[in-house]
C-alpha cells in the first residue's frame, strides 16, 4: 500500500491548493471543477477506483475519458492526504480519516439529516444514476451522523430517524426481490425517455420478450410498479418490477405522450385495480368502527349522519375499484346497506386511450 501526502502544505486548506495544482495543466475553470468534483467523490470509509469515479462523473453529466480521470487522481493523490492502494489493480483511493476534504465535509447537521432520510426513503423513486452521483454526499452524511460524533447538533440530528416512523396501514409484507440491474435499467430508460426491452413473467407465469415505453414508476406498499405502454399499443399497463427477469434500456428514444399524467392515473384508481369509474358510495357503519372517517374522510364532499342506533351513515364520491371493495369487506359485520351509483356525466377516459391493463 502506498500513501501519498503533500509534505510542505498539509495544513493548507484544500481549496487553496487548487491553483497550485492546476499550474501543471492549462489554468481553466473546467479543469478546476473536474478536480473539485473528483475530490468530493473520494470516500473515507471505503476505497473507490478510477472507473467508479469515471462512471459517477458521467452520470452527473461530466463526460471525461478514463485516462483523464486517472491522471487527475495521480496528481491529486500527490498533493492531498489521499491513500492509494497499489496492492492490486485497479488502484483504490480514499481520504485519510484525519484529512480535511472539500464541500462535502461541511454539510450542516440539518443537511446531513436530510440526505440520510432521502437516501433511505427515496432510493427507489429517484433516478438510479442520480443516486449514484450523490454517493459522495450520502457517505459524508452517514459519517457526520455516525455514533462517534461529539457534536451536540449532529448527535441530535442522528437521533431524529429513530424518533419518526412511517407505519403500514395494512399487514406488513417483506418486499419482493428485484433482480440485479433491473431497477437501474428501468430508471435510466424512464429518466431519458428511451424504449425499454424486457424479459417479463406475468402473474400467471407466462414469460415474454416485450418492448415498452416507460411512463412512470410507483411504489405501492413494499412493491414497485412500472407504468408503461407496449410497443404498438396506446393503453397503459402496470408491470411489477419483481417480475422482470431482465431489462435493458434501448438507445432509441420516444416522445412522451402529452395526454398521459401519472397523477391522474393514480387518482383514477388504476393502482387499485380500477378503471376510473366514479361512483356515489353510501353505506352504514358502526360508529366505533367508522369513527376514523370523521377525521380522515373518503373525499372532500363526504357527508356523515349519526343515527340513534349507534351507526354512521356515510356518503362520498369515490373511484370504484377492487381496492375499495377490499376496504369495505374489511369492516365485516360492522358495515351494511352498501350502495353504489355511477356519477352522472362521468366520461370514460378509456374511450379515448383504451382500457388500462394491470398485471399485479
N, C-alpha and C positions, 0 to 999 in steps of 0.2 A: 504494500500500500504506500503510495507516495502522497505526501501532503505539501501543498504549495501555499506559501504565505508571503505577503508583502513585508519586507523586513524593516524598512525605514518609515513606513506610513501606516502601520497597523492602527494607530489611534486617530487617524484622519477619517472623518465620516465618509461613507462610500460615495455619496453624491459629489464630493469634492475631488474624488479621484478620477471621475469620468473624463474631464477634459484632458488630463494627462494620458489616460488610457487611449483615448481616441486620437492622440497625436500620431499613433502608429499607422492610422488609416486616414483617408480624407475626412476632414472635420465636418461632417454633415449631420444634420438633425436626425436623419434616417438611421444612421449608424448608432448614434447615441440612444435613440429609442429602442433599437434592437437589443443593445446591451442591457438596458434597463429591464426590458421585458424578460430577457433570459435570467437575469439576477432575481427578478421577482418570482420566477417559477422554480428556482432551485430550492428543494425542500431541506428540512433539517432532520426529520425523523427517519428518512429513508434516502436511498440514492436514486438518481434519475439519469438516464442515458441521453446522448445527443439525439438519438432517433425519437425518443419520447418527447423531448423539448421541441424538436422539429415538428412533430405532429400537433402539439399543443399550440404552437405559434401559427401553424397552418389553419387550425380550427378557429383561431382568433382573427384570421384574415391577414396574417403576415406571411406572405409567400417568400421563403428563402430556401436556398439549396442546403442539403445536409452538410456539405463541406463548409459552407459559410457558418453554420451553427457550430460545427466542430472547431473551426478557427477561433470563433468568439469565445468558446469555452476554454480553450487552451490559453488565450490571452487573459481572460478574466480570472482564471484559477491561479494565475501567477501574481495577481495584484490583490486579491481578496482572500479572506480566511475561508477558502473552499477546499474541501477534501476531495481528492481524486483517487479512486480505487483502480489501480492498474494491474491487479492480480489476474484479471481475465477481461476479454473483450466481449461486448462493448464496455468501455470505462463508465464507472458510475460517479456522479458528482452530488455533493451535498454541503450545506453550510455547517461549519463547526457550531457546537452548542453555544459557545461564548461569543460568536461573531455577530456584529451588527449587520442587519440587512436593510433592504430599501423600504418602500412604502408599505409593503405587506406587513412588516414588523410593527407599524404604527397604527394598526387597527385599534379603534377605541373599544371599550367593553361592550357598548351597545352594537357597534358594527360586528364584532366577533359573535355576539349572541344571534344577531340577525342572520349571519352567514351560516351558523350551525343549524338554526331552525330551517333555513332554506334548503340546506343540503339534505336534511332528514325528511322534510315533507314535500319538497318539490322535485326530488330527483327523477321521478317518473314523468313529470309534467313539463320540464324544461328540455330543450334540445340537448341531446347527449353531448354533442361537440361543445356546447356552451358550458355544460357541467365539467367537462374535461379541461377546458381552457381556464376554468376558475379553480382548478385543483390547488394552485399555489395559495390562493386566498383561503380556501377551505382548510388547508393544512395549517396555516398560521392561526386561523380562528380556533381550531382544535387545540393548538399549542397554547394560545393565550388563555383558554378556558381550562387548561389542564389542572390536575389535582395538586400540583406542586406550586401553584402561584400563591404569592403572599399579598398580592394587590387586593385591597378590600373591594373595590368596584368590580374587578374581574371575578373575584370569588362570588359576589352576589349574582353576577351575570351567569356564572357557571351553574349556580343553584336553580336558576329560573326554569330550565327544561324539566326539572324534577318537580316543579310546582304547578305545571299545567299539563293537561292531557286531553287529547281528542278521543272520545269514547264511542264505542259502537252502539248503534241503535237497534241492532238485531244480534243474533247469536254470532260471536266472533268466529271467523274461519281462518285457517292458515292459508296465506297467499299461494296460488299455484306457481309452479316453477316455469320460468320463461327461459327458453334455450339461449345459450350464449350467442351474442351478436345480433339477436332478433330485435331487441329494443333499439339498439344503436342504428341499425339499418332502417327500421321503421321511422325513427325520429329524424334521421337525415333526409329521407325521402319526403316526409311531411313538411319539414322545415324549408326545403329547397324546391317544393312543388315538382317533384320528379316521380315518374312511374315506379311502382314497386312490384317486384317479381316475388311471388310467394309459393312455398310448398305448404299447403294447408290441409289439415284434417278436421272436418267439422264434428259437431256433437254426436252425429250418428256413426262416426268412424270412417267416413268416406274421405279419401285423400285425393287432392287435385293440385295441378300446377296452374296458377292464375296470375294475371297481371291486373293490378288495381291502381286506382287514383286515390291516394290518401288525402282525406279531408279533415280529419280530427282525431284526437286521442282523448279518451275519457277514463277516469278511474272510478269504478263503482265498487265500493267496499274494498275487498282485497284483490280485485281483478282489474285488468286493463283491457280496454276495447279500442279497436281501430275502426273509425267510421270511414267508409270508402265507397267507390263506385267500381264495379267490374268493367274491364275494357269492353266497349261495345254496348254498354247499358247506361241509362241515366237515372237509375234509382240508387238510393244509399243502402248500404249493409253495415252491420256491426259485427266485426270479427274479433274473437277473443285472442289476445296475444299469446296466451299459453298454449293455444292450439296450432300456432305457426311453427312448423318444423324447421323452416329455413326461409330467410328473407334476404333480398338484395336490392339496393336502391339502384335503379337504372340511370343511365346518363341522359335519357330522354326526359325533357320537361313537359309540363302541361299548363294550360291556362286555367286557374282555379275558377270553378263555376260561380258566377256572381250571385246566383239565386240561392246558393247554399249558405246557411247560417247555423253554426253549431249550437248556439244558444236557443234558437227556435226549435232545432231538432230535439234538444233536451226538454224544452217547455212543452212540446207536443207529446211527451211521454214515450219517445222512441226507445229510451233505455229501460223503460218499464214495461216493455212488450206491448206498447200501444200503437195506435195509428193516427193519433192526433185528434180523435173524436171528442169534442167537449160535450159534457152532459150536466144536467142539473141533478145532483145527487142529494137525496134526502134519506134519513134513517133515524131511528130511535136508539139511544144507547144509555145504559145505566149511568147515573151521574158519577159514581165512584170510578167507573172505567173510562168515562169520557171527559173527566174534569180537565185534563191537559189540553183539550181542544178549545177551552176558553182562553188559554194562554198562548197556544200555538195553533191558530186556525188553519183550516184546509185551504182557504182562499181569502182574499180581501173582502169579498162580498158574502162571507159566511154569515148565516143567521142562526141564532140559538134561542130556543124557548124551553124554559124549565117547566116540567109538568108536576102535578101534585103527587104523583105516584113515585117520585124519585128518579125519573128518567129525564133525558135531554133530547129535544127534537132538533136535529141538525140539518141544515140545507146549505149547499155551496155548489158553485160551478167549478168543475174539475175536469181533467182529461181522463177519459175512460181507458183503463189498461189492466193487464193481468196483475200488475203490482198493486193496484187499487183493490182488486178482488182479494188478493192475499192479505192485504191490510185489514179489510173488513172481516175476513174469516178469523183473523187473529183475536177478535173480540169474543168469539164463541157464542155462548148463550146470552151474553151481555148486549147484543145488538139485535134489532128486529125491524121489520117494516122497511126494508131497503128498497128504494125506488130510483130508477134511472130514466131520465127523459132527455132526449137529444136537444141540444140548444138550437133554437130556431135561427136560421141564417148562417149556420156553420158551413164553411166551404171546405170540402175535402182537398187538401193540397196535393194528394196523391194523383188527382185527376190531371195535374199539371206535370208532375215529375215521376209518376209511377209509384207503386207500393213499396214501402220500406221493408227490408228483409232483415231478420235478426238471426244470428247463429250464436246462441249463448249456451 
